[in-house]
Amino acid sequence: MTGRPDFSLIVGFGTDMGNAEDAAMTFAEDCQAVGIDAEAIELNQVEMADLRAASHFAVVTSTFGDGEFPDNATLFWEAISAETAPLDHLSFAVLALGDTGYDLFCNAGKLLDERLEALGATRMVERVDVDGSYVQPAKAWTTDVLKLLQAAHGDQGAPAPDAVVEPAARERHLPVDTHLTVNRVLTAADSDKEVRHYEIDLTGSGIAYTAGDSLAVHAKNDPELVDAILTALGARSDQAVADRDEPLGTLLTEHLEIRAPSRALQALVATRTRDADAAAALRAEATPTPGDWLYGRDVLDLLRLADLSVDEVVDTLRPLQFRDYSIASSPVVHPGSAHLTVATVRYTSGDRRHGGVASTFLADRGRSLRVHLRPNHAFRLPAADVPIVMVGPGTGIAPFRGFLQERQATAAPGRSWLFFGDRHRATHYLYGDELEGFADCGTLTRLDLAFSRDQAAKHYVQHRMRDNAAELFAWLQDGAHIYVCGDADRMAKDVDRALHEIVAECGGLDADAAHAYVNDLIKTHRYVRDVY
């Protein structure tokens, strides 16, 4: 099938946990099905020269952190932000994935859409902003854009596919029923937090994971919280709800988010409550932080403030989303199970005890559960002889336990260096015996620890990196890959800052050259992150 000779399509994605990649891959496959040449690639792999040569550009991107682009799209955003040449020959379409629970909803998609317009490019369709589940909105967007691409391509020989076909190999939307075989506490009894190790049976599930992947847990809400909400609403568990196929109790237990109040519920309660302070807090646009009135409160807390009907409350609640956890094992060593390392969220707010949806489900009620695989194609071990540097404090140790298991089992000759940290060695040294064992047998070439509260001055993993700056830079010069897993808000930013400083200092580079060095690590997948 042939089309216009000047037609050229680029399909790019920016993804954190794989949703945008999946939507872009499906879009590209549907293009191929109608004879349009397309391949989904990371936005970081799209050069400005490629964009200037293309006639059409389709983008799917999620938003990361504080309204930022995902790591595999940051370099593209830098480049197009600095671009001055017009792109008035280019037609484009943007699908933005996001979550209205965050302040800067779909911000990366919005920024890119606006920047392309500012450079003179023409929208094929208006940008679509997706809240939460993306499969159906992506299907509709694909259908609309594909019709326009076929017209521009100049060949109407094949109709647009009626439905998005999910390739079985990706296994992204196929949850399976399984059960826990191990549930044990890793932290000491007198620890100020609770971290647990779980082992999930995958026998006969069809799930085949790779070290570095994640597993999505489909949790159910706390039945005590469900009962309390039913009482607050004066409702029965078997009560019917308008336009819903299942009774209220099932909706609240399995399908609706009742832990984190939606912005729609906050807005509704703000108009009905007589509590002026609460109303002001509910109207605030910023995400609440510790000390704010709204911080840590759930749907029940808000229902206590106003007299609301069942139907209007249900209409404001968001779908209950699965929770992703990095897999803490290697399939080479554990082919029939996946291990998780999860911090259990429990705290008191006002007169009530609260708990995280999935973390308490696993800890207290999750012997039987549903899961599905979340592949992370970027977070992979390199060739066996390539050195690796792993930075994984706290539960960020999870994927690196899998990496080390695999390197030990395969007798990989490449050097391995782990930076691990937490609060106290005596209570928070997660998998300490195993890590010491990896070091003793040589699988782990270096093990650097940072227990922040074991001395007067707090010492974190980024400080240990700086303490060993010269050797760390030498590893990078030898081709090492560096991986970071754990807290995105502070740790990952501090580690990134330390990495730039180490490269500048040890490489004798100015800030711009050090930035370019790190950007090259990102582009070649030698610096990858799994942060949350």
Order of alpha helices (4+ residues) and beta strands (2+ residues): beta-alpha-beta-alpha-beta-alpha-beta-alpha-beta-beta-alpha-beta-beta-beta-alpha-alpha-alpha-alpha-alpha-beta-beta-beta-beta-alpha-beta-beta-alpha-beta-alpha-alpha-beta-alpha-alpha-beta-alpha-alpha-beta
